[in-house]
Amino acid sequence: MTVALKKKAGELVAKLKPEDRVELADLLYATLPPEYELGVDESWDREIDRRLDELESGRVKTIPSAQVHAEMRRRLNEIKARRLSTQRAD
């Protein structure tokens, strides 16, 4: 893919609603040849094994989902506030 095409695609995708981007990602994934799917599945299997090993060995600790969700809401609100203040400054 050329740099110009990648830039144009990025601009177009950025205009889509999140649910439309998910739909597009699913569509693109569905068009991959079978050998790519196998590679993705193998990569996920390795990642799952790695994460389970880390958890079972005690190298990582779990975080309650309520805590994760609260942190994500806080971060999203910060991003939203920065965007609003940037828009007001323009």
C-alpha angles and dihedrals in degrees: 000000000000121000090244093051092047090050093049092047090049091051092050094046091049089061092058123096113250093253090052090051089053090051091049092049090051090049093050092046091051090056095057117111114254093254090063091052090053090052091050092049091049091049091052091048090054092046092050091049091048093050093046091050090051092049096045093047092051094240089125132032127214121247120215111253092234089059093048092048092048091051092049091049089050092050093046091050090052091051091047091050092050091050092050093049090048091050091049091050091055 
